[in-house]
Amino acid sequence: MRMTERRLTSIAKDVVRELRARKAIETKLGDSNLASLIAQAWIEDARREDDIDVETRSLLAKQRNLPPEDSPAYEAMFQRVKREVAARRGFPL
């Protein structure tokens, strides 16, 4: 299950708060701006992965003798094709 943009934003704020408390970062950005940048990066990654999932499903739909979608065989095939699509796009999984 994907996290919502709202949840990712909330987690990003928590991360910034914790990094500041530990004095683990030094930046001129305010907490809100930094959290927004982190959340946007996560959101963009989630969107790119969603696009990869769509392409993967499309490629698999063209296959004959495809196992049922809820089967372990389908899941294994999906993961293999997804890795190939992601690698072709230069997206680390």
PDB file of N, CA, C and O in Angstrom:
ATOM      1  N   MET A   1       0.837  -1.187   0.000  1.00  0.00           N
ATOM      2  CA  MET A   1       0.000   0.000   0.000  1.00  0.00           C
ATOM      3  C   MET A   1       0.878   1.245   0.000  1.00  0.00           C
ATOM      4  O   MET A   1       1.800   1.367   0.806  1.00  0.00           O
ATOM      5  N   ARG A   2       0.589   2.143  -0.890  1.00  0.00           N
ATOM      6  CA  ARG A   2       1.332   3.390  -1.000  1.00  0.00           C
ATOM      7  C   ARG A   2       0.922   4.358   0.105  1.00  0.00           C
ATOM      8  O   ARG A   2      -0.228   4.391   0.543  1.00  0.00           O
ATOM      9  N   MET A   3       1.894   5.134   0.531  1.00  0.00           N
ATOM     10  CA  MET A   3       1.580   6.192   1.494  1.00  0.00           C
ATOM     11  C   MET A   3       1.030   7.388   0.731  1.00  0.00           C
ATOM     12  O   MET A   3       1.427   7.652  -0.404  1.00  0.00           O
ATOM     13  N   THR A   4       0.125   8.097   1.359  1.00  0.00           N
ATOM     14  CA  THR A   4      -0.436   9.293   0.747  1.00  0.00           C
ATOM     15  C   THR A   4       0.591  10.415   0.777  1.00  0.00           C
ATOM     16  O   THR A   4       1.556  10.375   1.541  1.00  0.00           O
ATOM     17  N   GLU A   5       0.367  11.418  -0.068  1.00  0.00           N
ATOM     18  CA  GLU A   5       1.251  12.585  -0.072  1.00  0.00           C
ATOM     19  C   GLU A   5       1.221  13.266   1.293  1.00  0.00           C
ATOM     20  O   GLU A   5       2.240  13.759   1.776  1.00  0.00           O
ATOM     21  N   ARG A   6       0.058  13.285   1.896  1.00  0.00           N
ATOM     22  CA  ARG A   6      -0.076  13.901   3.221  1.00  0.00           C
ATOM     23  C   ARG A   6       0.793  13.172   4.250  1.00  0.00           C
ATOM     24  O   ARG A   6       1.460  13.803   5.070  1.00  0.00           O
ATOM     25  N   ARG A   7       0.775  11.846   4.197  1.00  0.00           N
ATOM     26  CA  ARG A   7       1.564  11.047   5.139  1.00  0.00           C
ATOM     27  C   ARG A   7       3.057  11.248   4.883  1.00  0.00           C
ATOM     28  O   ARG A   7       3.828  11.392   5.832  1.00  0.00           O
ATOM     29  N   LEU A   8       3.471  11.260   3.629  1.00  0.00           N
ATOM     30  CA  LEU A   8       4.884  11.486   3.310  1.00  0.00           C
ATOM     31  C   LEU A   8       5.341  12.856   3.798  1.00  0.00           C
ATOM     32  O   LEU A   8       6.458  13.001   4.294  1.00  0.00           O
ATOM     33  N   THR A   9       4.484  13.854   3.659  1.00  0.00           N
ATOM     34  CA  THR A   9       4.815  15.199   4.139  1.00  0.00           C
ATOM     35  C   THR A   9       4.967  15.207   5.655  1.00  0.00           C
ATOM     36  O   THR A   9       5.880  15.838   6.189  1.00  0.00           O
ATOM     37  N   SER A  10       4.089  14.518   6.333  1.00  0.00           N
ATOM     38  CA  SER A  10       4.157  14.437   7.796  1.00  0.00           C
ATOM     39  C   SER A  10       5.450  13.750   8.246  1.00  0.00           C
ATOM     40  O   SER A  10       6.110  14.203   9.181  1.00  0.00           O
ATOM     41  N   ILE A  11       5.796  12.671   7.581  1.00  0.00           N
ATOM     42  CA  ILE A  11       7.031  11.951   7.928  1.00  0.00           C
ATOM     43  C   ILE A  11       8.249  12.825   7.645  1.00  0.00           C
ATOM     44  O   ILE A  11       9.203  12.828   8.422  1.00  0.00           O
ATOM     45  N   ALA A  12       8.224  13.561   6.544  1.00  0.00           N
ATOM     46  CA  ALA A  12       9.344  14.448   6.212  1.00  0.00           C
ATOM     47  C   ALA A  12       9.544  15.492   7.309  1.00  0.00           C
ATOM     48  O   ALA A  12      10.679  15.808   7.666  1.00  0.00           O
ATOM     49  N   LYS A  13       8.455  16.026   7.842  1.00  0.00           N
ATOM     50  CA  LYS A  13       8.551  17.002   8.944  1.00  0.00           C
ATOM     51  C   LYS A  13       9.181  16.353  10.178  1.00  0.00           C
ATOM     52  O   LYS A  13      10.010  16.964  10.852  1.00  0.00           O
ATOM     53  N   ASP A  14       8.784  15.113  10.467  1.00  0.00           N
ATOM     54  CA  ASP A  14       9.362  14.389  11.604  1.00  0.00           C
ATOM     55  C   ASP A  14      10.857  14.145  11.404  1.00  0.00           C
ATOM     56  O   ASP A  14      11.646  14.263  12.341  1.00  0.00           O
ATOM     57  N   VAL A  15      11.232  13.805  10.179  1.00  0.00           N
ATOM     58  CA  VAL A  15      12.644  13.558   9.867  1.00  0.00           C
ATOM     59  C   VAL A  15      13.459  14.824  10.080  1.00  0.00           C
ATOM     60  O   VAL A  15      14.519  14.783  10.705  1.00  0.00           O
ATOM     61  N   VAL A  16      12.976  15.939   9.568  1.00  0.00           N
ATOM     62  CA  VAL A  16      13.692  17.208   9.731  1.00  0.00           C
ATOM     63  C   VAL A  16      13.803  17.568  11.205  1.00  0.00           C
ATOM     64  O   VAL A  16      14.862  17.994  11.666  1.00  0.00           O
ATOM     65  N   ARG A  17      12.723  17.399  11.936  1.00  0.00           N
ATOM     66  CA  ARG A  17      12.738  17.699  13.371  1.00  0.00           C
ATOM     67  C   ARG A  17      13.802  16.853  14.083  1.00  0.00           C
ATOM     68  O   ARG A  17      14.557  17.362  14.911  1.00  0.00           O
ATOM     69  N   GLU A  18      13.851  15.571  13.756  1.00  0.00           N
ATOM     70  CA  GLU A  18      14.819  14.671  14.393  1.00  0.00           C
ATOM     71  C   GLU A  18      16.258  15.012  13.982  1.00  0.00           C
ATOM     72  O   GLU A  18      17.161  14.998  14.819  1.00  0.00           O
ATOM     73  N   LEU A  19      16.468  15.312  12.721  1.00  0.00           N
ATOM     74  CA  LEU A  19      17.810  15.686  12.264  1.00  0.00           C
ATOM     75  C   LEU A  19      18.279  16.969  12.936  1.00  0.00           C
ATOM     76  O   LEU A  19      19.445  17.079  13.316  1.00  0.00           O
ATOM     77  N   ARG A  20      17.392  17.928  13.084  1.00  0.00           N
ATOM     78  CA  ARG A  20      17.744  19.183  13.779  1.00  0.00           C
ATOM     79  C   ARG A  20      18.063  18.900  15.256  1.00  0.00           C
ATOM     80  O   ARG A  20      19.027  19.441  15.797  1.00  0.00           O
ATOM     81  N   ALA A  21      17.267  18.069  15.895  1.00  0.00           N
ATOM     82  CA  ALA A  21      17.479  17.762  17.314  1.00  0.00           C
ATOM     83  C   ALA A  21      18.832  17.090  17.526  1.00  0.00           C
ATOM     84  O   ALA A  21      19.503  17.320  18.532  1.00  0.00           O
ATOM     85  N   ARG A  22      19.218  16.264  16.573  1.00  0.00           N
ATOM     86  CA  ARG A  22      20.517  15.565  16.681  1.00  0.00           C
ATOM     87  C   ARG A  22      21.676  16.404  16.152  1.00  0.00           C
ATOM     88  O   ARG A  22      22.834  15.990  16.198  1.00  0.00           O
ATOM     89  N   LYS A  23      21.343  17.580  15.654  1.00  0.00           N
ATOM     90  CA  LYS A  23      22.347  18.457  15.034  1.00  0.00           C
ATOM     91  C   LYS A  23      23.083  17.723  13.920  1.00  0.00           C
ATOM     92  O   LYS A  23      24.298  17.851  13.765  1.00  0.00           O
ATOM     93  N   ALA A  24      22.322  16.952  13.150  1.00  0.00           N
ATOM     94  CA  ALA A  24      22.877  16.127  12.076  1.00  0.00           C
ATOM     95  C   ALA A  24      22.907  16.852  10.739  1.00  0.00           C
ATOM     96  O   ALA A  24      23.496  16.357   9.778  1.00  0.00           O
ATOM     97  N   ILE A  25      22.278  18.018  10.668  1.00  0.00           N
ATOM     98  CA  ILE A  25      22.274  18.783   9.421  1.00  0.00           C
ATOM     99  C   ILE A  25      22.534  20.244   9.701  1.00  0.00           C
ATOM    100  O   ILE A  25      22.205  20.771  10.764  1.00  0.00           O
ATOM    101  N   GLU A  26      23.134  20.878   8.713  1.00  0.00           N
ATOM    102  CA  GLU A  26      23.323  22.321   8.747  1.00  0.00           C
ATOM    103  C   GLU A  26      22.847  22.851   7.415  1.00  0.00           C
ATOM    104  O   GLU A  26      23.390  22.492   6.370  1.00  0.00           O
ATOM    105  N   THR A  27      21.842  23.696   7.441  1.00  0.00           N
ATOM    106  CA  THR A  27      21.314  24.281   6.216  1.00  0.00           C
ATOM    107  C   THR A  27      20.679  25.614   6.540  1.00  0.00           C
ATOM    108  O   THR A  27      20.227  25.856   7.660  1.00  0.00           O
ATOM    109  N   LYS A  28      20.654  26.466   5.547  1.00  0.00           N
ATOM    110  CA  LYS A  28      20.021  27.771   5.723  1.00  0.00           C
ATOM    111  C   LYS A  28      18.515  27.681   5.476  1.00  0.00           C
ATOM    112  O   LYS A  28      17.777  28.626   5.756  1.00  0.00           O
ATOM    113  N   LEU A  29      18.068  26.551   4.956  1.00  0.00           N
ATOM    114  CA  LEU A  29      16.638  26.365   4.722  1.00  0.00           C
ATOM    115  C   LEU A  29      15.899  26.238   6.042  1.00  0.00           C
ATOM    116  O   LEU A  29      16.417  25.674   7.006  1.00  0.00           O
ATOM    117  N   GLY A  30      14.711  26.757   6.076  1.00  0.00           N
ATOM    118  CA  GLY A  30      13.871  26.571   7.251  1.00  0.00           C
ATOM    119  C   GLY A  30      13.339  25.149   7.285  1.00  0.00           C
ATOM    120  O   GLY A  30      13.359  24.446   6.275  1.00  0.00           O
ATOM    121  N   ASP A  31      12.864  24.732   8.444  1.00  0.00           N
ATOM    122  CA  ASP A  31      12.359  23.366   8.596  1.00  0.00           C
ATOM    123  C   ASP A  31      11.247  23.058   7.599  1.00  0.00           C
ATOM    124  O   ASP A  31      11.221  21.975   7.014  1.00  0.00           O
ATOM    125  N   SER A  32      10.351  23.980   7.407  1.00  0.00           N
ATOM    126  CA  SER A  32       9.229  23.764   6.512  1.00  0.00           C
ATOM    127  C   SER A  32       9.693  23.572   5.068  1.00  0.00           C
ATOM    128  O   SER A  32       9.218  22.674   4.373  1.00  0.00           O
ATOM    129  N   ASN A  33      10.617  24.413   4.624  1.00  0.00           N
ATOM    130  CA  ASN A  33      11.141  24.299   3.260  1.00  0.00           C
ATOM    131  C   ASN A  33      11.904  22.996   3.061  1.00  0.00           C
ATOM    132  O   ASN A  33      11.769  22.337   2.031  1.00  0.00           O
ATOM    133  N   LEU A  34      12.705  22.633   4.055  1.00  0.00           N
ATOM    134  CA  LEU A  34      13.481  21.402   3.959  1.00  0.00           C
ATOM    135  C   LEU A  34      12.550  20.185   3.938  1.00  0.00           C
ATOM    136  O   LEU A  34      12.740  19.266   3.141  1.00  0.00           O
ATOM    137  N   ALA A  35      11.561  20.187   4.805  1.00  0.00           N
ATOM    138  CA  ALA A  35      10.596  19.080   4.832  1.00  0.00           C
ATOM    139  C   ALA A  35       9.845  18.996   3.506  1.00  0.00           C
ATOM    140  O   ALA A  35       9.573  17.901   3.013  1.00  0.00           O
ATOM    141  N   SER A  36       9.517  20.120   2.942  1.00  0.00           N
ATOM    142  CA  SER A  36       8.818  20.141   1.660  1.00  0.00           C
ATOM    143  C   SER A  36       9.679  19.539   0.546  1.00  0.00           C
ATOM    144  O   SER A  36       9.182  18.782  -0.287  1.00  0.00           O
ATOM    145  N   LEU A  37      10.960  19.875   0.537  1.00  0.00           N
ATOM    146  CA  LEU A  37      11.865  19.307  -0.472  1.00  0.00           C
ATOM    147  C   LEU A  37      11.989  17.787  -0.323  1.00  0.00           C
ATOM    148  O   LEU A  37      11.976  17.057  -1.314  1.00  0.00           O
ATOM    149  N   ILE A  38      12.105  17.330   0.895  1.00  0.00           N
ATOM    150  CA  ILE A  38      12.209  15.888   1.149  1.00  0.00           C
ATOM    151  C   ILE A  38      10.922  15.190   0.712  1.00  0.00           C
ATOM    152  O   ILE A  38      10.965  14.168   0.028  1.00  0.00           O
ATOM    153  N   ALA A  39       9.785  15.745   1.107  1.00  0.00           N
ATOM    154  CA  ALA A  39       8.498  15.145   0.750  1.00  0.00           C
ATOM    155  C   ALA A  39       8.321  15.113  -0.764  1.00  0.00           C
ATOM    156  O   ALA A  39       7.862  14.110  -1.311  1.00  0.00           O
ATOM    157  N   GLN A  40       8.677  16.190  -1.439  1.00  0.00           N
ATOM    158  CA  GLN A  40       8.535  16.236  -2.895  1.00  0.00           C
ATOM    159  C   GLN A  40       9.398  15.171  -3.572  1.00  0.00           C
ATOM    160  O   GLN A  40       8.974  14.563  -4.555  1.00  0.00           O
ATOM    161  N   ALA A  41      10.586  14.948  -3.061  1.00  0.00           N
ATOM    162  CA  ALA A  41      11.448  13.899  -3.626  1.00  0.00           C
ATOM    163  C   ALA A  41      10.796  12.531  -3.453  1.00  0.00           C
ATOM    164  O   ALA A  41      10.783  11.725  -4.383  1.00  0.00           O
ATOM    165  N   TRP A  42      10.262  12.270  -2.280  1.00  0.00           N
ATOM    166  CA  TRP A  42       9.599  10.986  -2.026  1.00  0.00           C
ATOM    167  C   TRP A  42       8.365  10.825  -2.903  1.00  0.00           C
ATOM    168  O   TRP A  42       8.113   9.745  -3.438  1.00  0.00           O
ATOM    169  N   ILE A  43       7.601  11.896  -3.048  1.00  0.00           N
ATOM    170  CA  ILE A  43       6.378  11.852  -3.856  1.00  0.00           C
ATOM    171  C   ILE A  43       6.728  11.584  -5.314  1.00  0.00           C
ATOM    172  O   ILE A  43       6.071  10.782  -5.978  1.00  0.00           O
ATOM    173  N   GLU A  44       7.753  12.250  -5.804  1.00  0.00           N
ATOM    174  CA  GLU A  44       8.183  12.035  -7.194  1.00  0.00           C
ATOM    175  C   GLU A  44       8.662  10.598  -7.392  1.00  0.00           C
ATOM    176  O   GLU A  44       8.351   9.983  -8.412  1.00  0.00           O
ATOM    177  N   ASP A  45       9.405  10.060  -6.444  1.00  0.00           N
ATOM    178  CA  ASP A  45       9.834   8.666  -6.536  1.00  0.00           C
ATOM    179  C   ASP A  45       8.639   7.722  -6.570  1.00  0.00           C
ATOM    180  O   ASP A  45       8.628   6.761  -7.339  1.00  0.00           O
ATOM    181  N   ALA A  46       7.642   7.988  -5.748  1.00  0.00           N
ATOM    182  CA  ALA A  46       6.441   7.150  -5.724  1.00  0.00           C
ATOM    183  C   ALA A  46       5.719   7.217  -7.062  1.00  0.00           C
ATOM    184  O   ALA A  46       5.234   6.197  -7.553  1.00  0.00           O
ATOM    185  N   ARG A  47       5.642   8.389  -7.651  1.00  0.00           N
ATOM    186  CA  ARG A  47       4.987   8.548  -8.960  1.00  0.00           C
ATOM    187  C   ARG A  47       5.753   7.789 -10.041  1.00  0.00           C
ATOM    188  O   ARG A  47       5.155   7.119 -10.884  1.00  0.00           O
ATOM    189  N   ARG A  48       7.071   7.898 -10.010  1.00  0.00           N
ATOM    190  CA  ARG A  48       7.879   7.177 -11.002  1.00  0.00           C
ATOM    191  C   ARG A  48       7.709   5.675 -10.847  1.00  0.00           C
ATOM    192  O   ARG A  48       7.615   4.953 -11.840  1.00  0.00           O
ATOM    193  N   GLU A  49       7.668   5.202  -9.605  1.00  0.00           N
ATOM    194  CA  GLU A  49       7.468   3.771  -9.393  1.00  0.00           C
ATOM    195  C   GLU A  49       6.075   3.345  -9.848  1.00  0.00           C
ATOM    196  O   GLU A  49       5.916   2.253 -10.393  1.00  0.00           O
ATOM    197  N   ASP A  50       5.073   4.180  -9.635  1.00  0.00           N
ATOM    198  CA  ASP A  50       3.727   3.882 -10.128  1.00  0.00           C
ATOM    199  C   ASP A  50       3.727   3.754 -11.651  1.00  0.00           C
ATOM    200  O   ASP A  50       3.087   2.860 -12.205  1.00  0.00           O
ATOM    201  N   ASP A  51       4.450   4.655 -12.322  1.00  0.00           N
ATOM    202  CA  ASP A  51       4.557   4.585 -13.783  1.00  0.00           C
ATOM    203  C   ASP A  51       5.222   3.280 -14.221  1.00  0.00           C
ATOM    204  O   ASP A  51       4.831   2.672 -15.218  1.00  0.00           O
ATOM    205  N   ILE A  52       6.224   2.866 -13.468  1.00  0.00           N
ATOM    206  CA  ILE A  52       6.911   1.601 -13.773  1.00  0.00           C
ATOM    207  C   ILE A  52       5.953   0.429 -13.579  1.00  0.00           C
ATOM    208  O   ILE A  52       5.954  -0.510 -14.376  1.00  0.00           O
ATOM    209  N   ASP A  53       5.141   0.475 -12.534  1.00  0.00           N
ATOM    210  CA  ASP A  53       4.144  -0.576 -12.305  1.00  0.00           C
ATOM    211  C   ASP A  53       3.154  -0.658 -13.470  1.00  0.00           C
ATOM    212  O   ASP A  53       2.805  -1.751 -13.916  1.00  0.00           O
ATOM    213  N   VAL A  54       2.707   0.488 -13.957  1.00  0.00           N
ATOM    214  CA  VAL A  54       1.761   0.527 -15.074  1.00  0.00           C
ATOM    215  C   VAL A  54       2.398  -0.099 -16.309  1.00  0.00           C
ATOM    216  O   VAL A  54       1.777  -0.924 -16.979  1.00  0.00           O
ATOM    217  N   GLU A  55       3.627   0.286 -16.610  1.00  0.00           N
ATOM    218  CA  GLU A  55       4.312  -0.278 -17.779  1.00  0.00           C
ATOM    219  C   GLU A  55       4.515  -1.779 -17.606  1.00  0.00           C
ATOM    220  O   GLU A  55       4.364  -2.541 -18.560  1.00  0.00           O
ATOM    221  N   THR A  56       4.854  -2.199 -16.406  1.00  0.00           N
ATOM    222  CA  THR A  56       5.056  -3.620 -16.138  1.00  0.00           C
ATOM    223  C   THR A  56       3.774  -4.402 -16.375  1.00  0.00           C
ATOM    224  O   THR A  56       3.793  -5.449 -17.022  1.00  0.00           O
ATOM    225  N   ARG A  57       2.670  -3.901 -15.859  1.00  0.00           N
ATOM    226  CA  ARG A  57       1.380  -4.583 -16.066  1.00  0.00           C
ATOM    227  C   ARG A  57       1.025  -4.649 -17.550  1.00  0.00           C
ATOM    228  O   ARG A  57       0.494  -5.649 -18.032  1.00  0.00           O
ATOM    229  N   SER A  58       1.327  -3.572 -18.258  1.00  0.00           N
ATOM    230  CA  SER A  58       1.052  -3.530 -19.688  1.00  0.00           C
ATOM    231  C   SER A  58       1.874  -4.583 -20.430  1.00  0.00           C
ATOM    232  O   SER A  58       1.354  -5.282 -21.299  1.00  0.00           O
ATOM    233  N   LEU A  59       3.128  -4.691 -20.093  1.00  0.00           N
ATOM    234  CA  LEU A  59       3.992  -5.691 -20.727  1.00  0.00           C
ATOM    235  C   LEU A  59       3.518  -7.106 -20.407  1.00  0.00           C
ATOM    236  O   LEU A  59       3.504  -7.974 -21.280  1.00  0.00           O
ATOM    237  N   LEU A  60       3.136  -7.331 -19.176  1.00  0.00           N
ATOM    238  CA  LEU A  60       2.676  -8.664 -18.781  1.00  0.00           C
ATOM    239  C   LEU A  60       1.343  -9.014 -19.445  1.00  0.00           C
ATOM    240  O   LEU A  60       1.095 -10.176 -19.767  1.00  0.00           O
ATOM    241  N   ALA A  61       0.497  -8.022 -19.647  1.00  0.00           N
ATOM    242  CA  ALA A  61      -0.812  -8.268 -20.268  1.00  0.00           C
ATOM    243  C   ALA A  61      -0.666  -8.786 -21.693  1.00  0.00           C
ATOM    244  O   ALA A  61      -1.577  -9.431 -22.213  1.00  0.00           O
ATOM    245  N   LYS A  62       0.446  -8.517 -22.315  1.00  0.00           N
ATOM    246  CA  LYS A  62       0.702  -8.977 -23.685  1.00  0.00           C
ATOM    247  C   LYS A  62       1.155 -10.431 -23.736  1.00  0.00           C
ATOM    248  O   LYS A  62       1.205 -11.036 -24.807  1.00  0.00           O
ATOM    249  N   GLN A  63       1.481 -10.985 -22.580  1.00  0.00           N
ATOM    250  CA  GLN A  63       1.973 -12.363 -22.513  1.00  0.00           C
ATOM    251  C   GLN A  63       0.813 -13.349 -22.598  1.00  0.00           C
ATOM    252  O   GLN A  63      -0.278 -13.100 -22.085  1.00  0.00           O
ATOM    253  N   ARG A  64       1.075 -14.468 -23.256  1.00  0.00           N
ATOM    254  CA  ARG A  64       0.090 -15.545 -23.258  1.00  0.00           C
ATOM    255  C   ARG A  64       0.420 -16.478 -22.103  1.00  0.00           C
ATOM    256  O   ARG A  64       1.552 -16.507 -21.620  1.00  0.00           O
ATOM    257  N   ASN A  65      -0.552 -17.222 -21.675  1.00  0.00           N
ATOM    258  CA  ASN A  65      -0.379 -18.195 -20.585  1.00  0.00           C
ATOM    259  C   ASN A  65       0.123 -17.542 -19.301  1.00  0.00           C
ATOM    260  O   ASN A  65       0.965 -18.094 -18.592  1.00  0.00           O
ATOM    261  N   LEU A  66      -0.399 -16.384 -19.023  1.00  0.00           N
ATOM    262  CA  LEU A  66      -0.028 -15.656 -17.809  1.00  0.00           C
ATOM    263  C   LEU A  66      -0.697 -16.314 -16.596  1.00  0.00           C
ATOM    264  O   LEU A  66      -1.889 -16.617 -16.645  1.00  0.00           O
ATOM    265  N   PRO A  67       0.047 -16.538 -15.517  1.00  0.00           N
ATOM    266  CA  PRO A  67      -0.585 -17.103 -14.322  1.00  0.00           C
ATOM    267  C   PRO A  67      -1.577 -16.108 -13.725  1.00  0.00           C
ATOM    268  O   PRO A  67      -1.514 -14.920 -14.040  1.00  0.00           O
ATOM    269  N   PRO A  68      -2.486 -16.564 -12.873  1.00  0.00           N
ATOM    270  CA  PRO A  68      -3.443 -15.648 -12.234  1.00  0.00           C
ATOM    271  C   PRO A  68      -2.715 -14.550 -11.449  1.00  0.00           C
ATOM    272  O   PRO A  68      -1.671 -14.797 -10.845  1.00  0.00           O
ATOM    273  N   GLU A  69      -3.276 -13.338 -11.468  1.00  0.00           N
ATOM    274  CA  GLU A  69      -2.617 -12.190 -10.836  1.00  0.00           C
ATOM    275  C   GLU A  69      -2.372 -12.361  -9.344  1.00  0.00           C
ATOM    276  O   GLU A  69      -1.435 -11.765  -8.811  1.00  0.00           O
ATOM    277  N   ASP A  70      -3.167 -13.140  -8.668  1.00  0.00           N
ATOM    278  CA  ASP A  70      -2.985 -13.296  -7.222  1.00  0.00           C
ATOM    279  C   ASP A  70      -2.083 -14.476  -6.869  1.00  0.00           C
ATOM    280  O   ASP A  70      -1.999 -14.875  -5.707  1.00  0.00           O
ATOM    281  N   SER A  71      -1.414 -15.025  -7.867  1.00  0.00           N
ATOM    282  CA  SER A  71      -0.562 -16.192  -7.614  1.00  0.00           C
ATOM    283  C   SER A  71       0.886 -15.777  -7.363  1.00  0.00           C
ATOM    284  O   SER A  71       1.321 -14.721  -7.822  1.00  0.00           O
ATOM    285  N   PRO A  72       1.628 -16.609  -6.634  1.00  0.00           N
ATOM    286  CA  PRO A  72       3.056 -16.336  -6.423  1.00  0.00           C
ATOM    287  C   PRO A  72       3.843 -16.303  -7.738  1.00  0.00           C
ATOM    288  O   PRO A  72       4.807 -15.548  -7.868  1.00  0.00           O
ATOM    289  N   ALA A  73       3.432 -17.115  -8.700  1.00  0.00           N
ATOM    290  CA  ALA A  73       4.128 -17.132  -9.995  1.00  0.00           C
ATOM    291  C   ALA A  73       3.976 -15.785 -10.707  1.00  0.00           C
ATOM    292  O   ALA A  73       4.932 -15.272 -11.289  1.00  0.00           O
ATOM    293  N   TYR A  74       2.774 -15.222 -10.655  1.00  0.00           N
ATOM    294  CA  TYR A  74       2.554 -13.904 -11.265  1.00  0.00           C
ATOM    295  C   TYR A  74       3.384 -12.850 -10.541  1.00  0.00           C
ATOM    296  O   TYR A  74       4.020 -12.012 -11.181  1.00  0.00           O
ATOM    297  N   GLU A  75       3.382 -12.889  -9.229  1.00  0.00           N
ATOM    298  CA  GLU A  75       4.141 -11.909  -8.447  1.00  0.00           C
ATOM    299  C   GLU A  75       5.627 -11.975  -8.780  1.00  0.00           C
ATOM    300  O   GLU A  75       6.278 -10.940  -8.923  1.00  0.00           O
ATOM    301  N   ALA A  76       6.161 -13.177  -8.903  1.00  0.00           N
ATOM    302  CA  ALA A  76       7.578 -13.345  -9.252  1.00  0.00           C
ATOM    303  C   ALA A  76       7.851 -12.774 -10.646  1.00  0.00           C
ATOM    304  O   ALA A  76       8.850 -12.089 -10.864  1.00  0.00           O
ATOM    305  N   MET A  77       6.956 -13.064 -11.573  1.00  0.00           N
ATOM    306  CA  MET A  77       7.098 -12.554 -12.937  1.00  0.00           C
ATOM    307  C   MET A  77       6.998 -11.028 -12.941  1.00  0.00           C
ATOM    308  O   MET A  77       7.774 -10.350 -13.614  1.00  0.00           O
ATOM    309  N   PHE A  78       6.043 -10.497 -12.188  1.00  0.00           N
ATOM    310  CA  PHE A  78       5.857  -9.046 -12.099  1.00  0.00           C
ATOM    311  C   PHE A  78       7.126  -8.385 -11.568  1.00  0.00           C
ATOM    312  O   PHE A  78       7.587  -7.392 -12.130  1.00  0.00           O
ATOM    313  N   GLN A  79       7.690  -8.924 -10.497  1.00  0.00           N
ATOM    314  CA  GLN A  79       8.891  -8.341  -9.896  1.00  0.00           C
ATOM    315  C   GLN A  79      10.077  -8.387 -10.859  1.00  0.00           C
ATOM    316  O   GLN A  79      10.860  -7.440 -10.927  1.00  0.00           O
ATOM    317  N   ARG A  80      10.208  -9.487 -11.601  1.00  0.00           N
ATOM    318  CA  ARG A  80      11.311  -9.613 -12.564  1.00  0.00           C
ATOM    319  C   ARG A  80      11.182  -8.561 -13.661  1.00  0.00           C
ATOM    320  O   ARG A  80      12.151  -7.875 -13.985  1.00  0.00           O
ATOM    321  N   VAL A  81       9.986  -8.437 -14.232  1.00  0.00           N
ATOM    322  CA  VAL A  81       9.771  -7.464 -15.301  1.00  0.00           C
ATOM    323  C   VAL A  81       9.892  -6.038 -14.758  1.00  0.00           C
ATOM    324  O   VAL A  81      10.427  -5.161 -15.436  1.00  0.00           O
ATOM    325  N   LYS A  82       9.406  -5.807 -13.556  1.00  0.00           N
ATOM    326  CA  LYS A  82       9.503  -4.476 -12.951  1.00  0.00           C
ATOM    327  C   LYS A  82      10.967  -4.076 -12.775  1.00  0.00           C
ATOM    328  O   LYS A  82      11.333  -2.932 -13.045  1.00  0.00           O
ATOM    329  N   ARG A  83      11.798  -5.004 -12.327  1.00  0.00           N
ATOM    330  CA  ARG A  83      13.239  -4.701 -12.191  1.00  0.00           C
ATOM    331  C   ARG A  83      13.843  -4.333 -13.541  1.00  0.00           C
ATOM    332  O   ARG A  83      14.662  -3.419 -13.633  1.00  0.00           O
ATOM    333  N   GLU A  84      13.439  -5.047 -14.583  1.00  0.00           N
ATOM    334  CA  GLU A  84      13.960  -4.761 -15.926  1.00  0.00           C
ATOM    335  C   GLU A  84      13.521  -3.374 -16.404  1.00  0.00           C
ATOM    336  O   GLU A  84      14.330  -2.614 -16.937  1.00  0.00           O
ATOM    337  N   VAL A  85      12.257  -3.052 -16.215  1.00  0.00           N
ATOM    338  CA  VAL A  85      11.738  -1.736 -16.622  1.00  0.00           C
ATOM    339  C   VAL A  85      12.438  -0.632 -15.828  1.00  0.00           C
ATOM    340  O   VAL A  85      12.857   0.376 -16.399  1.00  0.00           O
ATOM    341  N   ALA A  86      12.563  -0.819 -14.537  1.00  0.00           N
ATOM    342  CA  ALA A  86      13.218   0.187 -13.688  1.00  0.00           C
ATOM    343  C   ALA A  86      14.675   0.383 -14.100  1.00  0.00           C
ATOM    344  O   ALA A  86      15.160   1.513 -14.161  1.00  0.00           O
ATOM    345  N   ALA A  87      15.364  -0.707 -14.381  1.00  0.00           N
ATOM    346  CA  ALA A  87      16.771  -0.608 -14.798  1.00  0.00           C
ATOM    347  C   ALA A  87      16.880   0.147 -16.117  1.00  0.00           C
ATOM    348  O   ALA A  87      17.772   0.978 -16.288  1.00  0.00           O
ATOM    349  N   ARG A  88      15.983  -0.138 -17.039  1.00  0.00           N
ATOM    350  CA  ARG A  88      16.001   0.540 -18.333  1.00  0.00           C
ATOM    351  C   ARG A  88      15.774   2.044 -18.161  1.00  0.00           C
ATOM    352  O   ARG A  88      16.337   2.850 -18.902  1.00  0.00           O
ATOM    353  N   ARG A  89      14.956   2.410 -17.189  1.00  0.00           N
ATOM    354  CA  ARG A  89      14.678   3.830 -16.916  1.00  0.00           C
ATOM    355  C   ARG A  89      15.712   4.470 -15.991  1.00  0.00           C
ATOM    356  O   ARG A  89      15.673   5.678 -15.757  1.00  0.00           O
ATOM    357  N   GLY A  90      16.638   3.663 -15.465  1.00  0.00           N
ATOM    358  CA  GLY A  90      17.639   4.203 -14.558  1.00  0.00           C
ATOM    359  C   GLY A  90      17.078   4.521 -13.189  1.00  0.00           C
ATOM    360  O   GLY A  90      17.562   5.424 -12.505  1.00  0.00           O
ATOM    361  N   PHE A  91      16.057   3.780 -12.789  1.00  0.00           N
ATOM    362  CA  PHE A  91      15.397   4.015 -11.503  1.00  0.00           C
ATOM    363  C   PHE A  91      15.761   2.908 -10.544  1.00  0.00           C
ATOM    364  O   PHE A  91      15.421   1.752 -10.795  1.00  0.00           O
ATOM    365  N   PRO A  92      16.443   3.218  -9.447  1.00  0.00           N
ATOM    366  CA  PRO A  92      16.802   2.167  -8.469  1.00  0.00           C
ATOM    367  C   PRO A  92      15.593   1.740  -7.644  1.00  0.00           C
ATOM    368  O   PRO A  92      14.838   2.578  -7.152  1.00  0.00           O
ATOM    369  N   LEU A  93      15.421   0.451  -7.500  1.00  0.00           N
ATOM    370  CA  LEU A  93      14.329  -0.064  -6.658  1.00  0.00           C
ATOM    371  C   LEU A  93      14.848  -0.431  -5.300  1.00  0.00           C
ATOM    372  O   LEU A  93      14.082  -0.883  -4.448  1.00  0.00           O
TER     373      LEU A  93
END
